[in-house]
Amino acid sequence: MTPLGPEAAELLGVARRGQPRPAIELVLALRSRGLETDAIITDVLAPVQVEVGDRWAANLWSTADEHASTAVVDGVLGALALQERAPDAWRGTALVACAEGEHHTTPARMGAQLLRSEGWDVTFLGGSLPADDLQRYAAVTEPDVVVISCTVPLFLGGARRCFAAVAELGLPALAAGAAFGSDDVRARRLGASGWIGPTADLGAALAAPPARERSPAPSPPEAFALELATEELQRSCLSAMAERLPAMATYSPAQLASTRTDVGYILSYLVTSIDLGDDGIFTAFVEWLAHVLATRGVPPVVLDRSLDIIGDVVAEAGMTEAARLCATQRAAGTPR
């Protein structure tokens, strides 16, 4: 966990208690001292949200703590929006939405507010917006640019559908969010016009032309087949794990439910990694899962053995790329 600055640390303490009023007062005090909205978002609110996620992953905070803090940050964003002065000149209209399946709206709301502070008239369409609905709304409102936010790589397939829907209208569609990584490679592969990230030129990205002439990379057949067979493979994996992991006989109902969920996520991340041709997506997820399980008292060997079993199951089903990913990750060794 990265140490927080004093303002962010103070906000984090207030946010955990789920009390928006003192959090809003704190941030408005920063505003009155001359700190601009974009600096408050990037230097205070965003680090707080990262810390909240890190503390949940480390099992230091509960899901309730995480939800309470996020709700407070959302309230602060609303208060900042009311304090924002009208820009000297409007740059255009923008739609901001989360990709299909993506329900992490706070990063998208932060991005929407940053665009407003840059002079854009922004409409925020919320979380997990179906591509067809996005297309219909954009066709009626005719924005100058559409921004698709995605935080979790698992939902990059939904982002692909959103980019394609916007491209059909001849509008530029930009990618934003942690799921796209640290450069524009994933965004371009998925059919976005451009990418908004820490190292991106915001002005150049917003001026990007539509990506109508550049179709997203096609999905490999194995990704499609694996997605269709996920539920069946999940059952097969759990059955094989019950046979080969004796400790599962002592699992409580809650532990069995968590195991089922984890296996489902592993299979879904295999789909996404194969779909995008990006091994790093699966590797990063396994590393994250290993950390989460370790903080909850699950020995690393359990995940290692589970990857062995899942690799065997998908190999028997003819999913060679999925088996390779499991074997490669297992060979690399999950963090101890």
Short mmCIF file of the C-alpha atoms (twelve columns), coordinates in Angstrom:
data_MODEL
# 
_entry.id   MODEL 
# 
loop_
_atom_site.group_PDB 
_atom_site.id 
_atom_site.type_symbol 
_atom_site.label_atom_id 
_atom_site.label_alt_id 
_atom_site.label_comp_id 
_atom_site.label_asym_id 
_atom_site.label_seq_id 
_atom_site.Cartn_x 
_atom_site.Cartn_y 
_atom_site.Cartn_z 
_atom_site.pdbx_PDB_model_num 
ATOM 1   C CA . MET A 1   0.000   0.000   0.000   1 
ATOM 2   C CA . THR A 2   1.354   3.422   -1.017  1 
ATOM 3   C CA . PRO A 3   1.515   5.996   1.807   1 
ATOM 4   C CA . LEU A 4   -1.208  8.620   1.482   1 
ATOM 5   C CA . GLY A 5   -0.694  12.345  1.610   1 
ATOM 6   C CA . PRO A 6   -2.067  14.115  4.698   1 
ATOM 7   C CA . GLU A 7   -5.284  15.299  3.009   1 
ATOM 8   C CA . ALA A 8   -6.022  11.865  1.554   1 
ATOM 9   C CA . ALA A 9   -5.244  10.158  4.868   1 
ATOM 10  C CA . GLU A 10  -7.633  12.467  6.708   1 
ATOM 11  C CA . LEU A 11  -10.363 11.887  4.128   1 
ATOM 12  C CA . LEU A 12  -9.881  8.128   4.372   1 
ATOM 13  C CA . GLY A 13  -10.460 8.205   8.126   1 
ATOM 14  C CA . VAL A 14  -13.668 10.192  7.691   1 
ATOM 15  C CA . ALA A 15  -14.878 8.113   4.763   1 
ATOM 16  C CA . ARG A 16  -14.627 4.802   6.581   1 
ATOM 17  C CA . ARG A 17  -17.227 6.001   9.061   1 
ATOM 18  C CA . GLY A 18  -19.642 6.523   6.175   1 
ATOM 19  C CA . GLN A 19  -20.300 10.163  7.047   1 
ATOM 20  C CA . PRO A 20  -20.392 12.332  3.914   1 
ATOM 21  C CA . ARG A 21  -20.898 15.705  5.601   1 
ATOM 22  C CA . PRO A 22  -17.473 15.975  7.328   1 
ATOM 23  C CA . ALA A 23  -15.836 14.561  4.175   1 
ATOM 24  C CA . ILE A 24  -17.497 17.218  2.043   1 
ATOM 25  C CA . GLU A 25  -16.504 19.934  4.518   1 
ATOM 26  C CA . LEU A 26  -12.907 18.698  4.410   1 
ATOM 27  C CA . VAL A 27  -12.717 18.746  0.631   1 
ATOM 28  C CA . LEU A 28  -14.504 22.081  0.271   1 
ATOM 29  C CA . ALA A 29  -11.971 23.529  2.693   1 
ATOM 30  C CA . LEU A 30  -9.231  22.368  0.338   1 
ATOM 31  C CA . ARG A 31  -11.126 24.003  -2.502  1 
ATOM 32  C CA . SER A 32  -11.398 27.290  -0.603  1 
ATOM 33  C CA . ARG A 33  -7.627  27.237  -0.051  1 
ATOM 34  C CA . GLY A 34  -7.105  27.265  -3.803  1 
ATOM 35  C CA . LEU A 35  -6.744  23.567  -4.641  1 
ATOM 36  C CA . GLU A 36  -8.357  23.000  -8.033  1 
ATOM 37  C CA . THR A 37  -10.926 20.293  -8.669  1 
ATOM 38  C CA . ASP A 38  -8.636  18.231  -10.879 1 
ATOM 39  C CA . ALA A 39  -5.925  18.220  -8.204  1 
ATOM 40  C CA . ILE A 40  -8.439  17.189  -5.524  1 
ATOM 41  C CA . ILE A 41  -9.589  14.290  -7.679  1 
ATOM 42  C CA . THR A 42  -6.172  13.046  -8.782  1 
ATOM 43  C CA . ASP A 43  -4.224  13.720  -5.558  1 
ATOM 44  C CA . VAL A 44  -6.854  13.095  -2.880  1 
ATOM 45  C CA . LEU A 45  -9.939  11.191  -4.035  1 
ATOM 46  C CA . ALA A 46  -8.264  8.750   -6.426  1 
ATOM 47  C CA . PRO A 47  -5.554  7.681   -3.932  1 
ATOM 48  C CA . VAL A 48  -8.249  7.188   -1.293  1 
ATOM 49  C CA . GLN A 49  -10.154 4.850   -3.605  1 
ATOM 50  C CA . VAL A 50  -7.010  2.866   -4.388  1 
ATOM 51  C CA . GLU A 51  -6.271  2.554   -0.681  1 
ATOM 52  C CA . VAL A 52  -9.813  1.405   0.027   1 
ATOM 53  C CA . GLY A 53  -9.417  -1.404  -2.516  1 
ATOM 54  C CA . ASP A 54  -5.996  -2.337  -1.156  1 
ATOM 55  C CA . ARG A 55  -7.307  -2.537  2.405   1 
ATOM 56  C CA . TRP A 56  -10.184 -4.762  1.332   1 
ATOM 57  C CA . ALA A 57  -7.802  -7.049  -0.593  1 
ATOM 58  C CA . ALA A 58  -5.509  -7.228  2.446   1 
ATOM 59  C CA . ASN A 59  -8.493  -8.245  4.610   1 
ATOM 60  C CA . LEU A 60  -8.031  -5.145  6.762   1 
ATOM 61  C CA . TRP A 61  -11.411 -3.723  5.802   1 
ATOM 62  C CA . SER A 62  -14.737 -5.449  5.267   1 
ATOM 63  C CA . THR A 63  -16.948 -5.110  2.221   1 
ATOM 64  C CA . ALA A 64  -19.149 -2.811  4.331   1 
ATOM 65  C CA . ASP A 65  -16.155 -0.552  5.037   1 
ATOM 66  C CA . GLU A 66  -15.367 -0.444  1.321   1 
ATOM 67  C CA . HIS A 67  -18.950 0.372   0.336   1 
ATOM 68  C CA . ALA A 68  -19.307 3.066   3.005   1 
ATOM 69  C CA . SER A 69  -16.082 4.781   1.921   1 
ATOM 70  C CA . THR A 70  -16.976 4.660   -1.750  1 
ATOM 71  C CA . ALA A 71  -20.393 6.169   -1.063  1 
ATOM 72  C CA . VAL A 72  -18.714 9.044   0.788   1 
ATOM 73  C CA . VAL A 73  -16.337 9.677   -2.116  1 
ATOM 74  C CA . ASP A 74  -19.331 9.720   -4.476  1 
ATOM 75  C CA . GLY A 75  -20.948 12.343  -2.256  1 
ATOM 76  C CA . VAL A 76  -17.789 14.432  -2.326  1 
ATOM 77  C CA . LEU A 77  -17.743 14.296  -6.112  1 
ATOM 78  C CA . GLY A 78  -21.295 15.607  -6.200  1 
ATOM 79  C CA . ALA A 79  -20.380 18.476  -3.914  1 
ATOM 80  C CA . LEU A 80  -17.363 19.338  -6.058  1 
ATOM 81  C CA . ALA A 81  -19.558 19.419  -9.148  1 
ATOM 82  C CA . LEU A 82  -21.758 22.068  -7.507  1 
ATOM 83  C CA . GLN A 83  -18.690 24.166  -6.706  1 
ATOM 84  C CA . GLU A 84  -17.220 24.002  -10.202 1 
ATOM 85  C CA . ARG A 85  -17.077 27.335  -11.972 1 
ATOM 86  C CA . ALA A 86  -18.279 27.555  -15.542 1 
ATOM 87  C CA . PRO A 87  -15.287 27.337  -17.909 1 
ATOM 88  C CA . ASP A 88  -14.273 30.279  -20.043 1 
ATOM 89  C CA . ALA A 89  -15.133 28.306  -23.176 1 
ATOM 90  C CA . TRP A 90  -16.931 25.028  -23.756 1 
ATOM 91  C CA . ARG A 91  -14.935 22.403  -25.634 1 
ATOM 92  C CA . GLY A 92  -17.868 20.218  -26.674 1 
ATOM 93  C CA . THR A 93  -20.236 17.525  -25.436 1 
ATOM 94  C CA . ALA A 94  -19.217 14.145  -24.050 1 
ATOM 95  C CA . LEU A 95  -20.962 10.975  -22.920 1 
ATOM 96  C CA . VAL A 96  -19.253 8.941   -20.192 1 
ATOM 97  C CA . ALA A 97  -20.433 5.401   -19.414 1 
ATOM 98  C CA . CYS A 98  -19.156 2.215   -17.844 1 
ATOM 99  C CA . ALA A 99  -18.751 -0.784  -20.146 1 
ATOM 100 C CA . GLU A 100 -21.280 -3.597  -20.125 1 
ATOM 101 C CA . GLY A 101 -20.816 -5.557  -16.907 1 
ATOM 102 C CA . GLU A 102 -18.685 -2.879  -15.232 1 
ATOM 103 C CA . HIS A 103 -20.331 -1.564  -12.052 1 
ATOM 104 C CA . HIS A 104 -17.380 0.404   -10.647 1 
ATOM 105 C CA . THR A 105 -18.837 3.841   -11.301 1 
ATOM 106 C CA . THR A 106 -16.660 5.991   -9.029  1 
ATOM 107 C CA . PRO A 107 -13.616 6.059   -11.364 1 
ATOM 108 C CA . ALA A 108 -15.927 6.981   -14.245 1 
ATOM 109 C CA . ARG A 109 -17.543 9.737   -12.193 1 
ATOM 110 C CA . MET A 110 -14.098 11.103  -11.374 1 
ATOM 111 C CA . GLY A 111 -13.233 11.103  -15.053 1 
ATOM 112 C CA . ALA A 112 -16.500 12.827  -15.928 1 
ATOM 113 C CA . GLN A 113 -15.783 15.583  -13.428 1 
ATOM 114 C CA . LEU A 114 -12.241 16.014  -14.745 1 
ATOM 115 C CA . LEU A 115 -13.665 16.490  -18.231 1 
ATOM 116 C CA . ARG A 116 -16.123 19.085  -16.904 1 
ATOM 117 C CA . SER A 117 -13.234 20.994  -15.342 1 
ATOM 118 C CA . GLU A 118 -11.558 20.938  -18.784 1 
ATOM 119 C CA . GLY A 119 -14.595 22.633  -20.332 1 
ATOM 120 C CA . TRP A 120 -16.655 19.678  -21.535 1 
ATOM 121 C CA . ASP A 121 -20.416 19.415  -21.156 1 
ATOM 122 C CA . VAL A 122 -20.652 15.854  -19.800 1 
ATOM 123 C CA . THR A 123 -23.544 13.434  -19.457 1 
ATOM 124 C CA . PHE A 124 -22.761 10.472  -17.204 1 
ATOM 125 C CA . LEU A 125 -24.733 7.330   -18.064 1 
ATOM 126 C CA . GLY A 126 -23.778 5.194   -15.064 1 
ATOM 127 C CA . GLY A 127 -22.630 1.620   -14.654 1 
ATOM 128 C CA . SER A 128 -22.860 -1.420  -16.924 1 
ATOM 129 C CA . LEU A 129 -24.524 0.265   -19.887 1 
ATOM 130 C CA . PRO A 130 -25.619 -2.156  -22.649 1 
ATOM 131 C CA . ALA A 131 -23.997 -1.313  -25.965 1 
ATOM 132 C CA . ASP A 132 -27.320 -1.128  -27.805 1 
ATOM 133 C CA . ASP A 133 -28.698 1.385   -25.309 1 
ATOM 134 C CA . LEU A 134 -25.515 3.442   -25.543 1 
ATOM 135 C CA . GLN A 135 -25.818 3.500   -29.314 1 
ATOM 136 C CA . ARG A 136 -29.455 4.604   -29.239 1 
ATOM 137 C CA . TYR A 137 -28.738 7.390   -26.756 1 
ATOM 138 C CA . ALA A 138 -25.678 8.607   -28.644 1 
ATOM 139 C CA . ALA A 139 -27.598 8.582   -31.928 1 
ATOM 140 C CA . VAL A 140 -30.176 10.949  -30.442 1 
ATOM 141 C CA . THR A 141 -27.841 13.251  -28.480 1 
ATOM 142 C CA . GLU A 142 -24.968 13.304  -31.010 1 
ATOM 143 C CA . PRO A 143 -22.090 13.988  -28.593 1 
ATOM 144 C CA . ASP A 144 -18.685 15.079  -29.798 1 
ATOM 145 C CA . VAL A 145 -17.010 12.175  -27.988 1 
ATOM 146 C CA . VAL A 146 -17.943 9.055   -26.001 1 
ATOM 147 C CA . VAL A 147 -15.757 7.765   -23.158 1 
ATOM 148 C CA . ILE A 148 -16.065 4.138   -22.056 1 
ATOM 149 C CA . SER A 149 -14.759 3.401   -18.565 1 
ATOM 150 C CA . CYS A 150 -13.629 -0.070  -17.496 1 
ATOM 151 C CA . THR A 151 -11.909 -0.840  -14.206 1 
ATOM 152 C CA . VAL A 152 -11.907 -4.659  -14.131 1 
ATOM 153 C CA . PRO A 153 -10.336 -6.477  -17.138 1 
ATOM 154 C CA . LEU A 154 -13.061 -9.114  -16.919 1 
ATOM 155 C CA . PHE A 155 -15.411 -6.635  -18.599 1 
ATOM 156 C CA . LEU A 156 -13.233 -5.662  -21.540 1 
ATOM 157 C CA . GLY A 157 -15.482 -7.740  -23.776 1 
ATOM 158 C CA . GLY A 158 -18.324 -5.404  -22.843 1 
ATOM 159 C CA . ALA A 159 -16.082 -2.452  -23.662 1 
ATOM 160 C CA . ARG A 160 -15.423 -3.974  -27.107 1 
ATOM 161 C CA . ARG A 161 -19.175 -4.077  -27.796 1 
ATOM 162 C CA . CYS A 162 -19.551 -0.455  -26.685 1 
ATOM 163 C CA . PHE A 163 -16.728 0.734   -28.933 1 
ATOM 164 C CA . ALA A 164 -18.225 -1.095  -31.893 1 
ATOM 165 C CA . ALA A 165 -21.670 0.397   -31.248 1 
ATOM 166 C CA . VAL A 166 -20.287 3.940   -31.110 1 
ATOM 167 C CA . ALA A 167 -18.060 3.440   -34.162 1 
ATOM 168 C CA . GLU A 168 -21.140 2.539   -36.226 1 
ATOM 169 C CA . LEU A 169 -22.391 6.088   -35.573 1 
ATOM 170 C CA . GLY A 170 -19.131 7.614   -36.783 1 
ATOM 171 C CA . LEU A 171 -18.313 9.022   -33.349 1 
ATOM 172 C CA . PRO A 172 -14.964 8.824   -31.536 1 
ATOM 173 C CA . ALA A 173 -15.017 6.421   -28.577 1 
ATOM 174 C CA . LEU A 174 -12.222 6.651   -26.017 1 
ATOM 175 C CA . ALA A 175 -11.092 4.063   -23.471 1 
ATOM 176 C CA . ALA A 176 -10.467 5.022   -19.845 1 
ATOM 177 C CA . GLY A 177 -9.827  3.022   -16.710 1 
ATOM 178 C CA . ALA A 178 -7.423  0.599   -15.081 1 
ATOM 179 C CA . ALA A 179 -8.608  -2.388  -17.133 1 
ATOM 180 C CA . PHE A 180 -6.978  -0.985  -20.274 1 
ATOM 181 C CA . GLY A 181 -3.511  -1.041  -18.728 1 
ATOM 182 C CA . SER A 182 -0.724  1.507   -18.901 1 
ATOM 183 C CA . ASP A 183 -0.778  2.239   -22.634 1 
ATOM 184 C CA . ASP A 184 -3.168  2.230   -25.587 1 
ATOM 185 C CA . VAL A 185 -2.517  -1.337  -26.806 1 
ATOM 186 C CA . ARG A 186 -5.615  -2.963  -25.316 1 
ATOM 187 C CA . ALA A 187 -7.804  0.001   -26.215 1 
ATOM 188 C CA . ARG A 188 -6.729  -0.102  -29.859 1 
ATOM 189 C CA . ARG A 189 -7.122  -3.871  -30.012 1 
ATOM 190 C CA . LEU A 190 -10.692 -3.505  -28.770 1 
ATOM 191 C CA . GLY A 191 -11.580 -0.908  -31.389 1 
ATOM 192 C CA . ALA A 192 -11.342 2.339   -29.410 1 
ATOM 193 C CA . SER A 193 -10.464 5.584   -31.135 1 
ATOM 194 C CA . GLY A 194 -8.006  6.447   -28.398 1 
ATOM 195 C CA . TRP A 195 -7.002  5.986   -24.782 1 
ATOM 196 C CA . ILE A 196 -7.121  8.251   -21.733 1 
ATOM 197 C CA . GLY A 197 -4.554  7.253   -19.134 1 
ATOM 198 C CA . PRO A 198 -1.801  8.570   -16.875 1 
ATOM 199 C CA . THR A 199 0.705   8.780   -19.726 1 
ATOM 200 C CA . ALA A 200 -1.758  9.776   -22.452 1 
ATOM 201 C CA . ASP A 201 -2.080  13.159  -24.108 1 
ATOM 202 C CA . LEU A 202 -5.642  14.103  -23.136 1 
ATOM 203 C CA . GLY A 203 -5.960  16.705  -25.856 1 
ATOM 204 C CA . ALA A 204 -4.812  14.295  -28.556 1 
ATOM 205 C CA . ALA A 205 -7.110  11.559  -27.272 1 
ATOM 206 C CA . LEU A 206 -10.149 13.834  -27.261 1 
ATOM 207 C CA . ALA A 207 -9.334  14.946  -30.794 1 
ATOM 208 C CA . ALA A 208 -9.107  11.352  -32.018 1 
ATOM 209 C CA . PRO A 209 -11.158 10.546  -35.117 1 
ATOM 210 C CA . PRO A 210 -13.772 7.770   -35.083 1 
ATOM 211 C CA . ALA A 211 -12.473 4.230   -35.339 1 
ATOM 212 C CA . ARG A 212 -15.061 3.217   -37.921 1 
ATOM 213 C CA . GLU A 213 -12.447 2.022   -40.395 1 
ATOM 214 C CA . ARG A 214 -10.562 -0.050  -37.822 1 
ATOM 215 C CA . SER A 215 -12.441 -3.144  -36.723 1 
ATOM 216 C CA . PRO A 216 -11.529 -4.660  -33.366 1 
ATOM 217 C CA . ALA A 217 -9.413  -7.794  -33.480 1 
ATOM 218 C CA . PRO A 218 -11.650 -10.869 -33.901 1 
ATOM 219 C CA . SER A 219 -12.125 -13.196 -30.950 1 
ATOM 220 C CA . PRO A 220 -10.209 -16.490 -31.221 1 
ATOM 221 C CA . PRO A 221 -12.520 -19.523 -31.534 1 
ATOM 222 C CA . GLU A 222 -11.235 -20.965 -28.262 1 
ATOM 223 C CA . ALA A 223 -12.295 -17.866 -26.321 1 
ATOM 224 C CA . PHE A 224 -15.830 -18.217 -27.655 1 
ATOM 225 C CA . ALA A 225 -15.924 -21.971 -26.999 1 
ATOM 226 C CA . LEU A 226 -14.540 -21.526 -23.487 1 
ATOM 227 C CA . GLU A 227 -17.109 -18.865 -22.676 1 
ATOM 228 C CA . LEU A 228 -19.954 -21.091 -23.838 1 
ATOM 229 C CA . ALA A 229 -18.656 -24.012 -21.774 1 
ATOM 230 C CA . THR A 230 -17.808 -22.054 -18.621 1 
ATOM 231 C CA . GLU A 231 -20.616 -23.431 -16.429 1 
ATOM 232 C CA . GLU A 232 -19.960 -27.020 -17.472 1 
ATOM 233 C CA . LEU A 233 -16.213 -26.605 -16.983 1 
ATOM 234 C CA . GLN A 234 -16.786 -25.017 -13.590 1 
ATOM 235 C CA . ARG A 235 -18.735 -28.094 -12.463 1 
ATOM 236 C CA . SER A 236 -16.022 -30.395 -13.818 1 
ATOM 237 C CA . CYS A 237 -13.292 -28.399 -12.073 1 
ATOM 238 C CA . LEU A 238 -15.098 -28.470 -8.730  1 
ATOM 239 C CA . SER A 239 -15.699 -32.200 -9.043  1 
ATOM 240 C CA . ALA A 240 -12.033 -32.846 -9.835  1 
ATOM 241 C CA . MET A 241 -10.938 -30.585 -7.005  1 
ATOM 242 C CA . ALA A 242 -13.133 -32.486 -4.545  1 
ATOM 243 C CA . GLU A 243 -11.379 -35.702 -5.590  1 
ATOM 244 C CA . ARG A 244 -7.839  -34.351 -5.610  1 
ATOM 245 C CA . LEU A 245 -7.920  -31.863 -2.726  1 
ATOM 246 C CA . PRO A 246 -8.796  -33.827 0.437   1 
ATOM 247 C CA . ALA A 247 -9.112  -30.643 2.483   1 
ATOM 248 C CA . MET A 248 -12.272 -29.723 0.573   1 
ATOM 249 C CA . ALA A 249 -14.128 -32.438 2.497   1 
ATOM 250 C CA . THR A 250 -13.891 -30.215 5.577   1 
ATOM 251 C CA . TYR A 251 -14.970 -26.985 3.854   1 
ATOM 252 C CA . SER A 252 -17.931 -25.102 5.275   1 
ATOM 253 C CA . PRO A 253 -20.791 -24.083 2.950   1 
ATOM 254 C CA . ALA A 254 -19.319 -20.580 2.827   1 
ATOM 255 C CA . GLN A 255 -15.880 -21.903 1.861   1 
ATOM 256 C CA . LEU A 256 -17.389 -24.102 -0.844  1 
ATOM 257 C CA . ALA A 257 -19.308 -21.116 -2.215  1 
ATOM 258 C CA . SER A 258 -16.133 -19.026 -2.263  1 
ATOM 259 C CA . THR A 259 -14.261 -21.813 -4.052  1 
ATOM 260 C CA . ARG A 260 -16.999 -22.031 -6.672  1 
ATOM 261 C CA . THR A 261 -16.817 -18.262 -7.186  1 
ATOM 262 C CA . ASP A 262 -13.019 -18.292 -7.486  1 
ATOM 263 C CA . VAL A 263 -13.079 -21.092 -10.064 1 
ATOM 264 C CA . GLY A 264 -15.659 -19.151 -12.055 1 
ATOM 265 C CA . TYR A 265 -13.452 -16.078 -12.035 1 
ATOM 266 C CA . ILE A 266 -10.402 -18.075 -13.091 1 
ATOM 267 C CA . LEU A 267 -12.284 -19.473 -16.072 1 
ATOM 268 C CA . SER A 268 -13.679 -16.056 -16.980 1 
ATOM 269 C CA . TYR A 269 -10.227 -14.471 -16.861 1 
ATOM 270 C CA . LEU A 270 -8.943  -17.250 -19.094 1 
ATOM 271 C CA . VAL A 271 -11.643 -16.272 -21.590 1 
ATOM 272 C CA . THR A 272 -10.661 -12.610 -21.448 1 
ATOM 273 C CA . SER A 273 -6.928  -13.276 -21.755 1 
ATOM 274 C CA . ILE A 274 -7.398  -15.572 -24.745 1 
ATOM 275 C CA . ASP A 275 -9.902  -13.191 -26.327 1 
ATOM 276 C CA . LEU A 276 -7.465  -10.285 -26.212 1 
ATOM 277 C CA . GLY A 277 -4.329  -12.361 -26.783 1 
ATOM 278 C CA . ASP A 278 -2.925  -10.864 -23.588 1 
ATOM 279 C CA . ASP A 279 -1.414  -13.323 -21.083 1 
ATOM 280 C CA . GLY A 280 -0.792  -10.460 -18.688 1 
ATOM 281 C CA . ILE A 281 -4.493  -10.198 -17.884 1 
ATOM 282 C CA . PHE A 282 -4.583  -13.732 -16.494 1 
ATOM 283 C CA . THR A 283 -1.212  -13.396 -14.772 1 
ATOM 284 C CA . ALA A 284 -2.230  -10.185 -12.998 1 
ATOM 285 C CA . PHE A 285 -5.497  -11.729 -11.852 1 
ATOM 286 C CA . VAL A 286 -3.820  -14.853 -10.454 1 
ATOM 287 C CA . GLU A 287 -1.307  -12.701 -8.589  1 
ATOM 288 C CA . TRP A 288 -4.129  -10.608 -7.148  1 
ATOM 289 C CA . LEU A 289 -6.132  -13.711 -6.205  1 
ATOM 290 C CA . ALA A 290 -3.084  -15.249 -4.527  1 
ATOM 291 C CA . HIS A 291 -2.695  -12.120 -2.414  1 
ATOM 292 C CA . VAL A 292 -6.376  -12.037 -1.448  1 
ATOM 293 C CA . LEU A 293 -6.418  -15.732 -0.520  1 
ATOM 294 C CA . ALA A 294 -3.213  -15.435 1.505   1 
ATOM 295 C CA . THR A 295 -4.624  -12.584 3.581   1 
ATOM 296 C CA . ARG A 296 -7.605  -14.803 4.343   1 
ATOM 297 C CA . GLY A 297 -5.487  -17.697 5.566   1 
ATOM 298 C CA . VAL A 298 -5.568  -19.900 2.448   1 
ATOM 299 C CA . PRO A 299 -2.166  -21.599 1.899   1 
ATOM 300 C CA . PRO A 300 -0.561  -20.775 -1.492  1 
ATOM 301 C CA . VAL A 301 -0.416  -24.471 -2.341  1 
ATOM 302 C CA . VAL A 302 -4.209  -24.531 -2.595  1 
ATOM 303 C CA . LEU A 303 -4.199  -22.083 -5.497  1 
ATOM 304 C CA . ASP A 304 -1.241  -23.843 -7.105  1 
ATOM 305 C CA . ARG A 305 -3.000  -27.218 -6.984  1 
ATOM 306 C CA . SER A 306 -6.247  -25.654 -8.161  1 
ATOM 307 C CA . LEU A 307 -4.503  -24.243 -11.233 1 
ATOM 308 C CA . ASP A 308 -3.091  -27.709 -11.936 1 
ATOM 309 C CA . ILE A 309 -6.565  -29.217 -11.771 1 
ATOM 310 C CA . ILE A 310 -8.225  -26.497 -13.819 1 
ATOM 311 C CA . GLY A 311 -5.467  -26.823 -16.418 1 
ATOM 312 C CA . ASP A 312 -6.092  -30.567 -16.656 1 
ATOM 313 C CA . VAL A 313 -9.850  -30.076 -17.019 1 
ATOM 314 C CA . VAL A 314 -9.611  -27.485 -19.797 1 
ATOM 315 C CA . ALA A 315 -6.949  -29.571 -21.559 1 
ATOM 316 C CA . GLU A 316 -9.287  -32.574 -21.582 1 
ATOM 317 C CA . ALA A 317 -11.919 -30.296 -23.134 1 
ATOM 318 C CA . GLY A 318 -9.494  -29.386 -25.929 1 
ATOM 319 C CA . MET A 319 -8.851  -25.843 -24.698 1 
ATOM 320 C CA . THR A 320 -5.137  -25.738 -25.453 1 
ATOM 321 C CA . GLU A 321 -4.571  -22.025 -24.853 1 
ATOM 322 C CA . ALA A 322 -6.394  -22.130 -21.534 1 
ATOM 323 C CA . ALA A 323 -4.321  -25.138 -20.471 1 
ATOM 324 C CA . ARG A 324 -1.130  -23.339 -21.534 1 
ATOM 325 C CA . LEU A 325 -2.043  -20.270 -19.473 1 
ATOM 326 C CA . CYS A 326 -2.713  -22.373 -16.384 1 
ATOM 327 C CA . ALA A 327 0.544   -24.286 -16.840 1 
ATOM 328 C CA . THR A 328 2.569   -21.132 -17.470 1 
ATOM 329 C CA . GLN A 329 1.181   -19.378 -14.432 1 
ATOM 330 C CA . ARG A 330 1.691   -22.465 -12.288 1 
ATOM 331 C CA . ALA A 331 5.258   -22.804 -13.558 1 
ATOM 332 C CA . ALA A 332 5.916   -19.146 -12.766 1 
ATOM 333 C CA . GLY A 333 4.726   -19.777 -9.239  1 
ATOM 334 C CA . THR A 334 2.102   -17.760 -7.445  1 
ATOM 335 C CA . PRO A 335 3.382   -15.212 -4.916  1 
ATOM 336 C CA . ARG A 336 4.186   -16.663 -1.520  1 
# 
